[in-house]
Amino acid sequence: MSDFVTRARAAESALRELFPPTPLQGNVHLSERFGAEILLKREDLTPVRSYKLRGAFNAMRKVLAARPDQRVFVCASAGNHAQGVAFACRHFGVTGVIFMPVTTPRQKIDKTRIFGGENIEIRLTGDYFDDTLAAAQGYCSGEGGHFLAPFDDEDVIEGQASVAVEILDALDRAPDLVILPVGGGGLAAGVVSVLREVSPDTRVRFVEPAGGASLAAAVAAGGPVTLPRVDTFVDGAAVARIGEKTFGVLRGIDPEDVLAAPEDRICATMLEMLNVEGIVLEPAGALAVDVLPVLADQIAGKRVVCITSGGNFDFERLPEVKERAQRYSGVKKYFILRLPQRPGALRDFLDLLGPDDDIARFEYLKKSARNFGTVLIGIETSRAENFPALFARMGERGLVHRDITDDVVLSEFLI
C-alpha cells in the first residue's frame, strides 16, 4: 500500500470523530432507466451537506498535529468550503476567520455562522472572489493565520480521497466506473489517486460545468490555464483555473474522459432528482448524475458510482432552476412577436395557441405612430413538439417572430 493510500485511510478513520461514512445507495430509478447498477455516493449527507468538510478537517488536523500552538485558521469562500472550515474550527476549538464576498447570499452566511458558532468570525470583503482571496491571504501574512486552500493543497486532496476509501470498503467488488464532479480538482485528484492503486481496472469519468471547463482546458494545453470567462451558476464547481497540485495528479488523463455538462441540462437533472427521488442537490452535486444519459451506451450492465457532491441548495433559486430546465427540454420558449396594431389582432394570435400552450409572459407596448407593435411573449407547453406546429400556424397568418430563448444577451436583459 502506497504512502498516499495509507494517509487517505488514516484521514477516513479520523473523520469518524465527526460523522459515519456517507451512504452508498443503489438507485432503482436510475438503474432501471439505464440498465445498469447505479450507486450514489451521498456526499450531500455529510453534516455540512458536502464533501468539503473532509478536506478542511484533514488539513486542520494535520496542521494542529505538527503545530499545536496554531490557533487561527483562515479561508476565502462563499460556499461549501467556508462551511466545512467553520465546522472543523468548532470541532477543534480553534478560531476561524472566514472571508466571503460582500455579494454572498445571506443564507450561506447564516449557515456558515451556525456551523462555526463562536469559533468563527465572518468578514465580508470585496465584490468579487479575487478581492476576497487577496484580503484573506493578506490577513494571514499580517496576523499569522494558517490559510486553508479549498482544493490545491496536499492535505485537502488527502482528505477528499477518503471518499474513495469509503466506496471501496462498502462494496464486495470494485465498481466498473466512477463519475466525478470537477471544480478545482481536489475531490477528483484524491479519488483517482486511490483508485489507481487499489482498483486500477475501475474507469473514471470527469464532469465539469460547460461554463467552467477548466480541466478540459488544462488537458488541452498540457497545464492549468485561466479561463477568460466563467458561468458561475454551478457555483460549487465553476472554477476559472484548476489547481496546480490537483492537475499534477490528473495530468495524462484521456481528453475523452472529460465531459461538459450544460448548465440548463443540470437544472433538468436537479428537478428530476427532486421530483422523482426526493433528493435535494445543488448544481455541482448533480453533475455526476447529469451525464448518465450521455454515457448510456457505455454503462449498460455495469456497476457505476456517481458522487453527489453537495446538497446546499437555496430554494429561492428553484424558480430559476425550473425556468432553465424547461428551456433546455424545449417546453418553454420566449420570442418577440411583430403584431399588427389593429383591433382584434391579439385575439387572432390567441386563437392560434394549442390546447396545451400557456402564456407565461406577455409584454406589449402600443405605439400610435406605427402600424405594428412589438410583443415579448413566453409560452409554456406540455411537449416540445408543440412549438413547430404553433410557429407554422403563425407563419400561415403572416405573423413574424424572433425566438430569443437561446439568445444569452437578449434573454438575460429582457427575461
C-alpha positions in Angstrom: 0.0 0.0 0.0 1.4 3.4 -1.0 2.0 6.2 1.4 -0.8 8.2 0.0 -3.4 5.4 0.4 -2.2 4.9 3.9 -2.7 8.5 4.7 -6.1 8.5 2.9 -7.2 5.6 5.1 -5.9 7.5 8.2 -8.0 10.5 7.2 -11.0 8.4 6.7 -10.6 6.8 10.1 -10.1 10.2 11.8 -13.3 11.5 10.1 -15.3 9.1 12.2 -14.9 11.7 15.0 -17.4 13.8 13.0 -19.7 11.5 11.1 -20.2 8.0 9.9 -19.4 7.0 6.3 -21.9 8.7 3.9 -24.3 6.2 2.3 -23.5 4.4 -0.9 -27.1 3.9 -2.1 -28.3 1.8 -5.0 -30.8 3.9 -7.0 -33.6 1.9 -8.5 -35.0 4.7 -10.7 -31.6 5.4 -12.4 -30.6 1.7 -12.6 -33.8 0.7 -14.4 -33.6 3.7 -16.7 -30.0 2.9 -17.9 -29.9 -0.9 -17.5 -27.0 -0.7 -15.0 -26.3 -0.8 -11.3 -26.2 2.9 -10.4 -25.0 3.7 -6.9 -25.0 7.2 -5.4 -22.2 8.2 -3.0 -24.3 10.7 -1.0 -21.8 13.4 0.0 -24.8 15.7 0.2 -25.5 13.9 3.5 -22.4 15.0 5.5 -23.0 17.3 8.4 -22.4 20.3 6.2 -24.1 18.7 3.1 -21.0 18.5 1.0 -17.7 16.6 0.8 -15.7 19.8 1.5 -15.7 19.1 5.3 -13.4 16.1 4.6 -10.5 18.2 3.2 -10.9 21.1 5.6 -10.9 18.7 8.6 -7.9 16.7 7.4 -5.8 19.7 6.6 -6.7 21.3 10.0 -6.0 18.0 11.8 -2.5 17.7 10.3 -1.6 21.3 11.0 -2.6 21.0 14.6 -0.6 17.7 15.0 2.5 19.4 13.7 1.9 22.8 15.4 -0.4 22.6 18.4 0.0 26.3 19.1 -1.6 27.2 15.7 -4.9 28.6 16.8 -6.1 30.7 13.9 -7.2 29.4 10.5 -8.3 31.4 7.5 -10.2 30.7 4.3 -11.8 32.6 1.5 -15.0 31.0 0.3 -18.7 31.9 -0.5 -19.9 28.3 -0.2 -19.2 24.8 0.9 -15.5 25.2 1.8 -16.4 28.0 4.2 -19.0 25.8 5.9 -16.5 22.9 6.1 -13.8 25.1 7.7 -16.4 26.6 10.1 -17.5 23.1 11.3 -13.9 22.0 11.7 -12.9 25.1 13.7 -15.7 24.4 16.1 -14.7 20.8 16.4 -11.1 21.5 17.2 -11.8 24.6 19.3 -9.7 26.9 17.2 -10.5 30.3 15.7 -11.6 30.6 12.1 -11.6 33.9 10.1 -13.7 33.3 7.1 -13.6 35.9 4.3 -16.6 36.0 2.0 -17.6 38.3 -0.9 -20.0 41.1 0.0 -22.3 39.6 -2.6 -22.6 36.3 -0.8 -26.3 35.3 -0.2 -27.4 35.7 3.4 -28.5 32.1 3.5 -24.8 30.9 3.0 -23.5 33.4 5.6 -26.0 32.3 8.1 -25.3 28.6 7.6 -21.6 29.2 7.9 -22.2 31.0 11.2 -24.4 28.2 12.5 -21.7 25.6 11.8 -18.9 27.6 13.3 -20.7 29.3 16.2 -18.5 31.4 18.4 -15.3 29.9 17.0 -15.5 31.9 13.7 -15.5 35.4 12.5 -17.0 36.2 9.1 -15.6 39.1 7.2 -17.4 40.3 4.1 -14.8 41.8 1.7 -14.9 42.6 -2.0 -17.5 42.3 -4.7 -15.5 39.6 -6.5 -13.8 36.4 -5.2 -10.3 37.5 -6.3 -10.6 40.5 -3.9 -11.8 38.3 -1.1 -9.0 35.9 -1.6 -6.4 38.7 -1.6 -7.9 40.0 1.7 -7.7 36.6 3.3 -4.1 36.0 2.2 -3.2 39.5 3.4 -4.7 38.8 6.8 -2.6 35.6 7.1 0.6 37.5 6.4 -0.2 40.1 9.0 -1.8 38.0 11.7 -0.1 34.7 11.4 -3.2 32.7 10.5 -2.9 29.5 8.6 -4.6 29.7 5.2 -6.7 26.6 4.3 -7.0 26.3 0.5 -10.2 25.0 -0.9 -8.6 22.4 -3.2 -5.0 22.9 -4.2 -3.4 21.5 -1.0 -2.0 18.1 -0.5 -3.7 17.6 2.9 -7.0 18.7 1.4 -6.6 16.2 -1.5 -5.8 13.5 1.0 -9.0 14.3 3.0 -11.1 14.2 -0.2 -9.6 10.8 -1.0 -11.4 9.3 2.0 -14.5 9.3 -0.3 -12.8 6.6 -2.5 -11.8 4.6 0.7 -15.4 4.5 1.8 -16.7 3.5 -1.6 -14.3 0.5 -1.9 -14.8 -0.6 1.7 -18.6 -0.6 1.1 -18.6 -2.9 -1.9 -18.0 -6.6 -2.4 -16.3 -5.9 -5.7 -14.9 -2.7 -7.2 -17.1 -0.5 -9.5 -16.7 -0.6 -13.2 -16.9 3.2 -13.4 -16.8 6.2 -11.0 -18.2 9.5 -12.2 -16.5 12.5 -10.5 -17.6 16.2 -10.5 -14.7 18.5 -11.0 -14.2 22.1 -10.0 -10.8 22.9 -8.6 -9.9 19.2 -8.8 -9.4 18.3 -5.1 -12.0 15.5 -5.0 -11.0 14.2 -8.4 -7.3 14.1 -7.5 -7.9 12.4 -4.2 -10.3 9.7 -5.6 -8.1 9.0 -8.6 -5.0 8.6 -6.5 -6.7 5.8 -4.5 -8.3 4.1 -7.5 -5.1 4.0 -9.5 -3.5 1.8 -6.9 -6.3 -0.1 -5.2 -8.7 -0.5 -8.1 -6.8 0.1 -11.3 -9.5 -1.5 -13.5 -12.1 1.0 -12.4 -12.6 3.6 -15.1 -13.1 7.2 -14.2 -15.1 9.9 -16.0 -14.8 13.6 -15.0 -17.7 16.1 -15.3 -17.4 19.8 -15.1 -19.9 22.6 -15.9 -19.8 23.7 -19.6 -19.4 27.3 -18.4 -16.3 26.5 -16.2 -14.5 23.7 -18.1 -11.1 24.4 -16.5 -10.0 20.7 -16.5 -10.7 20.3 -20.3 -8.7 23.5 -20.9 -5.8 22.2 -18.9 -5.8 18.8 -20.6 -5.8 20.5 -24.0 -3.0 23.0 -23.0 -0.9 20.5 -21.1 -1.2 22.5 -17.9 -3.5 24.8 -15.9 -4.8 27.8 -17.8 -7.1 30.6 -16.6 -10.5 30.7 -18.4 -11.3 34.2 -19.7 -15.0 33.8 -18.6 -16.8 31.6 -16.2 -20.5 31.0 -15.8 -21.0 30.9 -12.0 -24.4 29.2 -12.0 -22.8 25.9 -10.9 -21.1 27.8 -8.0 -19.7 24.7 -6.3 -17.6 23.8 -9.4 -17.3 26.9 -11.5 -13.6 27.4 -11.3 -11.6 29.6 -13.7 -8.3 27.7 -13.2 -7.8 24.1 -12.0 -5.2 23.7 -9.2 -1.6 23.1 -9.9 -1.3 20.2 -7.4 -4.6 18.7 -8.4 -3.8 18.8 -12.1 -0.4 17.2 -11.3 -2.4 14.1 -10.3 -4.8 14.3 -13.2 -2.2 15.0 -15.9 -2.3 12.5 -18.7 -6.0 11.6 -18.5 -7.8 10.9 -21.8 -9.5 14.0 -23.0 -12.5 11.9 -24.0 -12.9 11.1 -20.3 -13.7 14.7 -19.5 -17.3 15.7 -20.1 -19.0 19.1 -20.0 -22.5 19.4 -18.5 -24.6 22.3 -19.9 -26.0 24.5 -17.1 -29.6 24.2 -18.3 -29.4 20.5 -18.5 -28.1 20.3 -15.0 -31.2 22.1 -13.9 -33.4 19.4 -15.5 -31.4 16.8 -13.7 -31.8 18.6 -10.4 -35.6 18.7 -10.9 -35.7 15.1 -11.8 -33.8 14.0 -8.7 -36.0 16.3 -6.5 -39.4 15.3 -8.0 -38.7 11.5 -8.6 -36.3 10.7 -5.8 -36.8 13.4 -3.2 -33.1 14.2 -3.3 -32.0 17.8 -3.0 -28.9 18.5 -4.9 -27.1 21.8 -5.6 -26.0 22.3 -9.2 -22.5 20.9 -8.6 -23.9 18.0 -6.7 -25.9 16.9 -9.8 -23.0 16.9 -12.2 -22.2 13.2 -12.0 -25.9 12.1 -12.4 -26.4 14.6 -15.3 -24.0 12.8 -17.7 -25.6 9.4 -17.3 -27.7 9.8 -20.5 -24.6 10.7 -22.4 -22.9 7.5 -21.2 -26.0 5.3 -21.6 -24.5 3.1 -24.3 -21.3 2.5 -22.3 -22.7 1.8 -18.9 -25.4 -0.9 -19.7 -24.8 -3.9 -17.4 -22.0 -2.1 -15.5 -21.7 -1.1 -11.8 -21.5 2.8 -11.8 -20.8 5.1 -8.8 -22.0 8.7 -9.1 -20.7 11.0 -6.4 -23.4 13.5 -5.5 -21.0 16.1 -4.1 -23.3 18.5 -2.4 -26.9 19.5 -1.4 -26.6 23.1 -0.3 -29.4 24.4 -2.5 -31.2 27.6 -1.7 -34.8 27.0 -2.6 -35.1 30.7 -3.5 -33.3 29.6 -6.7 -35.9 27.0 -7.5 -37.9 29.2 -9.9 -34.7 29.9 -11.9 -33.8 26.2 -11.9 -37.3 25.3 -13.2 -37.1 28.0 -15.8 -33.8 26.8 -17.2 -34.9 23.2 -17.1 -38.0 24.0 -19.2 -36.0 25.9 -21.7 -33.5 23.1 -22.0 -36.2 20.5 -22.5 -37.9 22.7 -25.1 -41.2 23.1 -23.4 -40.8 26.8 -22.8 -39.8 29.5 -25.3 -39.5 33.2 -25.4 -39.9 35.2 -28.6 -40.5 38.7 -29.9 -43.7 38.9 -32.0 -44.5 41.6 -34.5 -48.2 42.2 -34.1 -50.4 44.4 -36.3 -51.8 47.4 -34.4 -55.5 46.9 -35.1 -58.5 45.8 -33.0 -58.7 42.1 -32.8 -55.1 41.3 -33.7 -54.3 40.0 -30.2 -57.4 37.8 -30.3 -56.3 36.4 -33.7 -53.0 35.4 -32.1 -54.6 33.8 -29.1 -56.8 31.7 -31.3 -53.6 30.1 -32.8 -52.5 28.7 -29.4 -52.9 24.9 -28.9 -54.8 23.3 -26.0 -51.6 22.7 -24.1 -50.0 26.2 -24.8 -50.0 28.6 -21.9 -48.8 32.2 -21.9 -46.2 32.7 -19.1 -45.0 36.1 -20.1 -46.7 38.9 -22.1 -45.4 42.5 -22.5 -46.9 44.7 -25.2 -46.3 48.4 -25.8 -48.7 50.1 -28.3 -47.1 52.8 -30.4 -49.6 55.0 -32.0 -47.4 56.2 -34.8 -46.7 52.7 -36.2 -48.7 50.0 -38.0 -47.1 47.2 -36.0 -46.3 46.8 -32.3 -43.8 44.5 -30.6 -44.7 41.8 -28.1 -42.3 40.0 -25.7 -44.1 36.7 -25.1 -43.2 33.5 -23.2 -45.1 30.2 -23.9 -45.1 27.0 -21.8 -46.4 23.8 -23.3 -46.6 20.1 -22.5 -44.3 18.8 -25.3 -41.5 20.4 -27.2 -43.1 19.1 -30.4 -46.0 21.6 -30.0 -43.8 24.6 -30.9 -43.1 23.8 -34.6 -46.9 23.5 -35.1 -47.6 26.8 -33.4 -44.9 28.6 -35.4 -46.3 27.1 -38.6 -49.8 28.4 -37.8 -48.3 31.8 -37.1 -46.5 31.7 -40.4 -49.7 31.0 -42.2 -51.2 34.1 -40.7 -48.2 36.2 -41.7 -47.1 36.8 -38.1 -43.3 37.4 -37.9 -41.5 36.3 -34.7 -37.9 36.0 -33.4 -37.0 33.2 -31.0 -34.8 34.6 -28.3 -34.8 31.6 -25.9 -31.2 30.8 -26.6 -30.0 34.4 -27.1 -28.0 34.9 -24.0 -27.7 38.7 -24.2 -31.4 39.4 -25.0 -32.8 36.7 -22.7 -30.7 38.0 -19.7 -31.8 41.6 -20.4 -35.4 41.0 -21.2 -36.2 37.9 -19.2 
